Amino acid sequence: MTVMFYHVVLMRLTDADDGFLARVSDFGERIRLELPYVLDYQFGRNVAFRAKGYDWTVIGTFENSADHDRYQISPVHQGIHDAAYRRYRRLRFRCSGRPLK
């Protein structure tokens, strides 16, 4: 079994107009194109019944924690982080495929 590293961010966006959502989607496309160690990166609506108002999500998939760390400090990730920082409250959950204790 291959263990992957997932980076999941649930967001409650405020003032998220179409232009802002397009900008976030564009950053996602840049991440997929510019960072080959990011195996998958998705941004979209969280339609889960228990979303509790966290209506948007980002899910990044990495082979390991080291690749995730590289993503965190990459200029493209810093760009989206800076652009969105004041616009959402977020909860982050990171898991490596191992059970929580």
C-alpha positions as CSV (number, residue, x, y, z in Angstrom):
1,M,0.0,0.0,0.0
2,T,1.3,3.4,-0.9
3,V,1.0,6.1,1.8
4,M,0.2,9.5,0.4
5,F,0.3,12.9,2.2
6,Y,-2.9,15.0,2.0
7,H,-3.2,18.7,2.7
8,V,-6.9,19.6,3.2
9,V,-8.0,23.2,3.9
10,L,-11.7,23.9,4.6
11,M,-12.6,27.5,4.1
12,R,-15.5,29.8,5.0
13,L,-15.1,32.4,2.3
14,T,-16.4,35.9,2.8
15,D,-17.0,38.3,-0.1
16,A,-16.1,35.6,-2.6
17,D,-17.2,37.0,-5.8
18,D,-16.7,35.3,-9.2
19,G,-13.4,37.2,-9.8
20,F,-11.9,36.0,-6.5
21,L,-13.0,32.4,-7.1
22,A,-11.5,32.6,-10.6
23,R,-8.2,33.9,-9.1
24,V,-8.1,31.0,-6.6
25,S,-8.7,28.6,-9.5
26,D,-5.9,30.1,-11.5
27,F,-3.5,29.7,-8.6
28,G,-4.6,26.0,-8.5
29,E,-3.8,25.6,-12.1
30,R,-0.4,27.3,-11.6
31,I,0.4,24.9,-8.7
32,R,-0.4,21.9,-10.9
33,L,1.8,23.2,-13.8
34,E,4.7,24.7,-11.8
35,L,5.2,22.3,-8.9
36,P,5.8,18.8,-10.3
37,Y,6.0,17.3,-6.8
38,V,2.3,18.2,-6.2
39,L,0.6,15.1,-7.4
40,D,-2.9,16.6,-7.4
41,Y,-4.4,19.9,-6.4
42,Q,-8.2,20.7,-6.4
43,F,-10.2,23.7,-5.3
44,G,-14.0,23.4,-5.2
45,R,-17.2,23.6,-3.3
46,N,-17.6,21.5,-0.1
47,V,-21.2,20.2,-0.4
48,A,-21.0,17.9,2.6
49,F,-24.1,18.0,4.8
50,R,-21.8,18.5,7.9
51,A,-19.8,21.3,6.3
52,K,-20.8,23.8,9.1
53,G,-20.4,26.7,6.8
54,Y,-17.0,25.7,5.5
55,D,-18.2,25.8,2.0
56,W,-15.0,25.7,0.0
57,T,-12.1,23.2,0.1
58,V,-8.5,22.8,-1.2
59,I,-7.1,19.3,-1.4
60,G,-3.5,18.8,-2.3
61,T,-1.9,15.3,-2.7
62,F,1.8,14.7,-2.1
63,E,4.0,11.7,-2.1
64,N,5.5,12.6,1.3
65,S,5.7,15.2,4.0
66,A,8.9,16.7,2.5
67,D,7.1,17.5,-0.8
68,H,4.3,19.1,1.2
69,D,6.9,21.3,3.0
70,R,8.4,22.4,-0.4
71,Y,4.9,23.3,-1.5
72,Q,4.3,25.4,1.6
73,I,7.3,27.7,0.9
74,S,6.9,27.9,-2.9
75,P,6.2,31.3,-4.3
76,V,3.0,30.2,-6.0
77,H,1.6,28.9,-2.7
78,Q,2.6,32.0,-0.9
79,G,0.9,34.0,-3.6
80,I,-2.5,32.4,-3.0
81,H,-2.0,32.5,0.7
82,D,-1.3,36.2,0.7
83,A,-4.2,36.9,-1.7
84,A,-6.8,35.0,0.3
85,Y,-5.5,35.4,3.9
86,R,-8.0,38.1,4.9
87,R,-10.9,36.6,3.1
88,Y,-11.5,33.4,4.8
89,R,-11.5,31.6,8.1
90,R,-10.0,28.2,7.7
91,L,-9.6,24.8,9.4
92,R,-6.7,22.7,8.3
93,F,-6.5,19.0,8.5
94,R,-3.4,17.2,7.3
95,C,-3.1,13.4,7.3
96,S,-0.4,11.1,6.1
97,G,-2.6,8.0,5.7
98,R,-1.7,6.9,9.2
99,P,-4.5,6.5,11.8
100,L,-4.9,9.3,14.4
101,K,-4.0,8.4,17.9
